[in-house]
Amino acid sequence: MPFGLRPFVVLWIILALVVIALIVWRKVVAWHEDDSLDLHHSGVISHQITVARKLDLIDKWGPNLTIITLALGLLIAVAYIYDGWIKANSLAM
C-alpha cells in the first residue's frame, strides 16, 4: 500500500467501525422497543418516546455514514489500483 493512502485507510477503518457500532446500537435499542401503545402508564409512554428518539437519531446518522464509508472505500480502491497501474507502466518503460 502506498504510504500516501495509509491515513485514508485508517480513516476508512474508523468509519467502518462507527457504522458497525451504530448497527449494534440500533439492535440493542430496538430490542427494548415495545410495539404496543399503553395509555394507562405514563412511565411506559415516556420510555417509548425515549426509544423512538434514539432510533430516529440512529436512523438519521446510519445511512449517511454508511454512504460516506462506502464512497471512501471505493476512492481508496481506485487510488490503489491507479497507483499500481502507474508503477507497472513505469517499470515497463
C-alpha positions, -999 to 999 in steps of 0.1 A, spaced: 0 0 0 14 34 -9 23 55 22 1 83 10 -30 62 13 -24 50 48 -42 79 66 -72 74 44 -73 37 51 -71 44 89 -100 69 84 -120 43 65 -114 17 92 -126 41 119 -157 50 98 -164 13 93 -162 6 130 -185 35 137 -211 22 112 -208 -13 128 -212 3 163 -244 21 150 -258 -12 137 -252 -29 170 -265 1 190 -297 2 169 -303 -36 175 -298 -31 213 -322 0 214 -348 -17 191 -347 -47 214 -362 -26 242 -388 -12 219 -424 -21 227 -447 -22 197 -479 -18 217 -491 15 230 -501 16 266 -520 48 275 -525 40 312 -489 41 324 -471 73 318 -437 57 326 -442 33 297 -451 61 273 -420 82 283 -399 51 278 -414 45 243 -407 82 234 -371 79 245 -366 47 225 -382 63 194 -360 94 197 -329 72 200 -339 52 169 -346 84 150 -311 96 158 -295 64 147 -316 62 116 -305 98 107 -268 91 110 -266 54 100 -274 56 63 -253 88 58 -222 74 75 -227 41 55 -227 60 22 -196 81 32 -178 49 43 -186 31 10 -176 61 -11 -143 65 8 -136 28 4 -142 30 -33 -120 60 -37 -92 42 -18 -96 12 -40 -95 33 -72 -64 52 -59 -47 19 -50 -54 4 -84 -43 36 -102 -10 36 -82 -4 0 -92 -11 8 -128 13 37 -128 40 17 -112 35 -12 -136 37 12 -166 68 29 -153 86 -4 -149 77 -15 -184 94 16 -200 
